[in-house]
Amino acid sequence: MGMYQIGGETLSLNIISNIINDNLKLELSGVVIERVNNCRAYLDEKLKRETQPIYGINTGFGYLQHIKIAANELSQLQHNLLLSHACGTGAHVPTDIVKIMLFLKIQSLSYGNSGIRLETLNRLVLMYNSDALPTIYTQGSLGASGDLAPLAHLALPLIGEGYLSYNNELIHAKDWLNVMNLEPLHLQPKEGLALINGTQFMAAYGMYILINAHRLSAFSDTIGALSADAFNCRIDPFKALSHQIRPHIGQLATADRIYSLLITSEMAGMDNKQTQDPYSFRCMPQVHGASKDALDYATKVFEVEINSVTDNPNIFPEEDEIISAGNFHGQPLALALDFLSIALAELGSISERRTFQLISGQRGLPNFLVKNAGLNSGLMIPQYTAASIASENKQLATPSSVDSIVSSNGQEDHVSMGANGATKCFRILNNLERILAIELLTAAQAIEFRRPLKTSAELEELLLAYRKDVAAHEEDRLLSDDIHTSIRFLNNFKKA
């Protein structure tokens, strides 16, 4: 089993993807151990000699910041914080995202600005390496003051509370501690606050979405090119000249990709072309490209975030400073998630329009792409399904970040709602995959009516692999099965 050392390098989307895909275990570097120990030692010494209140360390939280807590109650204060803030509800967060969330929490605490004890950080590393993944709920975070409720659930097993997934079973945290021959931790001053302050719920969703969004963006180009060939489209709109005079990076990349997929196609070389094609085909470089640029922007935002300290207050041992600030506020992520939602929804919207064109009985293709239309409805209704999902995505893409609701008696009077933006974006991502699967089902069927002509070698390779899973449509059958199989195909096929 491979190992990844926390503190060895700056994280990126690719590094996170590799850690997750290769199932690497974690270890703390010597640098991390030193800075975590130094920060904790500084905080302990500060508390011995400091008589003034320090927010969240020897005071209450939020609106209760003015209440000073006695020294002999500081550990109980942190224990109570986890219990009182674990107020999540709704569906369970997928374990793939929980694992990223746990990793990002470890990373954020590793910088030595949070006051966590090494023992506590090591316990989080053990949870990660053991695939002991806490039960977290999708609802409960305002995306400011940190993802308080989700992170409280993430941290509960440290004190022997809450539930987690372990060996494919849902068990109580105390049972996991017994299996590991461990005792619950007694949190020390600042530790509970360090654990539940932060943006790791939003950030984990964002990283998961981005890893898969880049994959689906590439599939959008590939499947779109297949649809264009099946619809007997011109290749001219994808030539470089037009894009060099409007050189948006995503537009250039999309045009180049689609042109390379079509230039060797027998169908693309046919003479009987329309003068112009519908925008859903002709404008793929402009539409797909704009979404690519949005993905790149969101990737940059999230890569800054996952290399940051986002709890509060921040501790600076060398400067002898403890600063209560607002790094837990999720606004940068909330805006990026809303932009990402719109970008992914648009990829689904234009995909559904290509599906509609393919079944519309134009350009020598039969209505609904079936030989005996009337007796057979063919691919009429998969387009309905795609249209329904595309419409749902438009509704989900309404920005979350423009909303704010006052909390904590007015102390927390502007929040990002980035957590809602994250869970909505996750739904849009899954919906996009379903829409693209329906377009692939439709485009592959349309190609059957162009035989014996062939498309390009790369697209023929895609079709050959696809036909091993989904047969050509000769007469009506249960199409829900074909759609679900097509979704699995997109999950398993090599990157487009």
N, C-alpha and C positions, 0 to 999 in steps of 0.2 A: 504494500500500500504506500503510495507516494505521500510526501509531506510538504506542506507549505509553511514558510516561516513568516509570522506576522512581524512587521517592522522592517522587512528586508527591501521593500521597493514601494513605489507609488502605485496604487491600485488603478486598474482600468477596466472597462467593460470586458475586454478579451481575457484579462487575468481572472476576473470573477467567473466568466463562462468556463474557463479551463479548470478552475478549482472545483466547480460544481460538477462539470461533465466527467472529470477524472476522479471524482470522489476523494479528493486529497484531504488528509488529516492536517490539523493545525498544531503549530508549536510557537511559543513566544521567543523572539530573539533576545540576546543578551542586552541589547539596547533598550528594548521594551521593559524587560525586568528591572533594569536600573532606573529608568525614568518613572515607572509606576511606584517602585519602592521609595524613591526620593520624594515624590509628591506626597505619598501617604505619611512619610516621616515628618515632612514640613507641616502638614495639616495637623497631625497629632500634637506637635510642639506648639503650633499656633493656638490650639484650643487650650493648652495648659496655661498660656500666658495672656490670652485675649479675654477681656471682660465685656467687650462690646458684642452685640448680636451679629451673627453672620448668617445671612439668609439660608434657610433650608438645612443648616448644619446644627445650629442651636436655637432655631426659631420654627414656628409653624410655617405652613406653605400657602402660597397664593394670597388670598385675602387675609389669611391668618398669620401673615408675616410678622406682625407686631407682637406676637406672643412668644416670650422667651421660655425655652424649655430647660429644665434642670439637668445638670450634668449626668445624674444617675438615670435619666430617662431618655438619653439620646439614642441608645440602641433600640429601645422600644419605639421611639419616634420613627425610625427608618423601617422597622418591621410593620408598624401600622400603616405607613405610607403605601407599601406594596399592597396590603390587603384592601385598603380603602379605595385605591385607584384601579383595582382590577374589576372594572365594571363593563367589560365588553359583552356584546351580544351579537345576534345574527349568525351567519354561517361561519364555519371554521375557516381560517386562512389555510390555503393549500400548504402542505408540508414543504414543498419545494421553495416556497416563498419564506416560510418560517426559518428554513435553514439559512437562506441568504440574510434574513433579518438578524439571526443569532451571530452570524459571521460579522456583519457590519457593526453590531453592538460591541463585539470584541475589538474590532479594529478601532472604533472611535474611543474606547476606553484605554487603548494601548499608548496614547500619546503622552500620558502623564500630566494631564490637565484636569482630571476628574476626581482625584482623591480616592479611587478604588483601591482596595487591598489586593495584593498579588494573589492571595488565597481565593478571593472572590473571582478574580479574573480567570484563574486556573480552573475554577469550577465551571465557568461558562465554556471554556475550551474543552473540558471533559464532556460536557453535555453535547457539544458539537461533534466531537470525535466519536461519541457513542451513539450518534443519531437519536439522542433523547430530545425530541422536539416538542416544546410546550404547546398546549392547546391555546390558540389565540383566535379572537373573533374579529370579524370584518368591521363591526360597528363600534364606535365609542370614542374615536379620536377627532378632535377639532383641527389637528394639524398645526397646533401651536401650544406652547408650554411643553413641547415635545408630543410624541404620540403616546400620551400618558397611559391610557387604558391598555392598548396592545402591549406596550413595553412592560407594564406591571404584570400582565399575564406571562410574558416571556421570562420574567425574573422570579415568579412565584416558586418554582421548584427549588430555587436556592435555599428557601426557608422551609421547605417541606410542605408547600401548599400547591394547590392547583393540579392540573392533569397534563400528561404528556404522552406522545406517541413513542413507543419503544418496542422494537421487534414486531412491528405491525400490529401492536395492541395499544389500546388506550388504557393507561394505568394512572393511579394517583402518584404524585411526586414522592410521597413517603415510601411507596413500594419500590420505586426506582432507587431511592437512597439505600434501602435495605439490600437490594440486589448488588449495589456497588459498595456496600459496607461503609456507608458514609453517614455523617450526622448533618442535620440542617445547619446552615450558617447563621451566626448571630451578627447581623449587620452592624457596622460601626458608623459613626457620624459621617454624613454625606453619601454613604454608599447607596442607600435606597434611591435618593434623588438622582445620583449618577446613572443608576440603572433605568429609571423610568423617563428621565428627560432625554430627548434626542429625536431624530427624524428617521429612525431605522425602519419603521413600518412603511412610510412613504417611499423611502429609498430602496427598500427590498422589492416592493412592488415595481418601482421604476426600473430597477436593474433587470428583473425577470421579464418585464414587458419589452424593454429595449433589446435584450438578447434575442427574443422571438420576433420582435418587430422588424429588425434588420433581415431576418430570415424570410419573413412574409413579404417584405418589400422586394426582395430579390425574386421570390416566386411570382409577385405581381407582374414583373417584367417578363418572365418566362412564359407564364400562362397567357398574358396579354399578347405576346408575340404569336403564340399558337393560335389564339383566337383571330388575330389579324390575318394570319395565313389562311385559316379556315374560311374567313369572310372575304377572301380574295382582295385584300387591301393592297394599296400601293406601298412600296418601300421608300419612296421619295421623302416622306415626312421625317424619316429617321437618319437621313444623310447629315453629315457633320456640318455642312456649310450653313444651314439655317440656324443651327444652335451656336455656332461660333460667333454670330452677331448678336446673340442674347445669352451670354455665357454663364448662366446660373450653373453651379457645380452639379447639382442633382439632375438638371435637365440634360447637360452634356453627357453625364454618365448613363442615364437612361437611354438616350438616343443611341449611344454607342453600343450598349448592350443589346437592344432590340435589333439594330441594324446587323450586328454580328450574328444574331440568331436567325435572321431571315435571308441574308445575302446569298446563301448557297441553296435556298429552297427552290425546288422546281415550280411550286405554286407561285412564289413571289416573282418568278421570271416570266409568267404568262402575260400575254399582251392585252387580254380583254378586261382591262381595269376601268373602273369609274374614274372621272376626273378628280374627285375628292371623296374622302371617306368620312364617316361620322366622327365627331370629336372624341368619342370614347376610345377610338383606335388612333386617329391622327394625332391627338394631343396627349398621348401617353407620356412623351418626354416632359411636357410641361406640367402635367398633373402628378405623375409618379415622382418626377424630379423635385417638385415642391415638397412633397412628403418626405423624400430623402433628406432634403435640407433641414426640415423640421426634426427629423430623427437625429441628425448630426448635432443640431443645437441642443436637443434634450440630452444627448449623450454627454456633451461637454458639461452641462449643468450637473448631471448626476455624478460624473467623475470627480468634480470638485467636492461634491457633498460626501462621497464615500471616503474621502481622504481628509475629513474634517472632524473637529470636536464640536458636538452639538448639544451637550448637556449644560446645566447651569447650577450654581455659579462656576466660573472657570478659575482654575487655580494656577498661579504662576510662581513656583517656588523661588526661582532665581531673582525675580523682581519683587518678591515679598508682597504679592498682590493676590487678592481674591475678589474677582469682579463679577457682580451679578448683572448679566446682560441678557441677550435674547437670541443666541445662536440656535435655540430650539425652534424658532419660528420657521414654518415650512413654506413661506411664500415663494422662494426660488423654485422649489420643487412643484408647488401647486400650479404656478404659471406654466412650467415646462410640461407637466402632466396634461393640462388642458390643451396645450398646443399639440402634444402628442396624440391626444384623443381625436382632435380634429383631423390631423394628418392621416391617422389610421382609418377613420370613418370615410375619408375621401377616397382612399384606395379601395374600400369596399363599395362605395357609391359608383365609381367608374367601372369597376368589375361587373357589377350587376347590370349596368347599361350595355356592356358587351354581350353578356348572356342574353339579354332581351333581343339585341340585334340578330344574334345567331339563330334564334328560334322563330324569327319573324317571317320566314318564307321568302327571303330576298336572295339575289345573286346566285340563283340556281340551287339553293338549299331548300328542302321541303319544309312545310310548316311543322314546327315542333320537332324537327329532325327525326322523323319516323316515316317509314315507307308507306304504311297503310293508315294515313291520318284519317280520323273519324272513328274507325273501329278502335284505333289506338290513339291515345292522347299524347304519347311520346314524352318529350321533355317540357311540356307546357307548365306543369306545376312546380318543378324545381325553381323556375324563375320567380314564381309567386313567393316561394320560401326565401330566395335571395332578396327579393324586394322587401319582404317583411323584416328581415334581419338588417338590411341597409337602413330602413326607416327607424328601427330601434336604435341603431348606432347614431343616427342624427339626433335623436332625443337624448341619448347618453352623452353626446359631445357638448351639450350645453355646459359652459364653464362652471366649475365649482368655486374657483378662486374669487369670483366677484361677490360671493356671499360671505357674510360674517355674522355671528351671533354672540352677544356679550355673555361672558361666563365669569365665575369666581367673584360675584358681587361687584363686577365692573373693573376688577383688577386686570382681567384678561379681556380687554374690550375690542380687540381686533384679532381675528384668527384666520388662518389660511384656507381651511376646509380642504387641504391637500389630501387628507386621508380618503375623503369621499371621491376626490378626483382620481386617486390611485385605484380604488376598487372599480370605479366606472370605466377607467381606461383598460383595466384587466378584462372586463366584459367585452369591450369593443375589440380588443385584440383577438379574443376567442371567436367573436362574431365574424371578424375579417377572415379568419381561417376557414370558416364555414362557407362564406360567400365565394372565396377563391376555389374551394373544393367544388362548388356547384359550377363555377365557370370552367374548371378543368373537365368535369363530367360532360359539359355541353360542348366545349371546343373539341374534345376527343371524339365525340359523336359526329360533329360536323365534318371532321377530317375524313370520316368513313365515306362520306359522299363525294370526296375529291379523289378517291383512289381510282386508278393506280398511281397517280402523282404522289410524290413524296415531299415532305417538308425537309428542313435541314437535318443533318446527322444528329445534332444535339437534341432537337425536339423529337426526332424519331426515337432516340434512346429513352426519352421521357415517356413517350407513348407506349413503347414496348414494355417498359416496367409497369406502367399503369394498367395495361391490358392483362397483366398477370393477376391483377387484383379485381378489376372491373371490366366485365365483358362488354362488347358493343351492344347497343340497344336494338334488338330486332323486333320485339313486340313488348307490350306493357308488362311491367313487373314491379315488384315492391322497390320503389326508388329511394325510400328512406335508407334502406340497407346500402345502396350504392353511394349515397351522400356520406354516410358514416364511414364507409370504407375509403372513400376519397379523402376524408379528413385525416384518417389514420395514415394514408399514403403520404400526404404532405408532411406529417410528423416524422415519417421514417425515411423518406427519400433523401438522397444526398442533397446538400445545399444547392439551391438553384443558381 
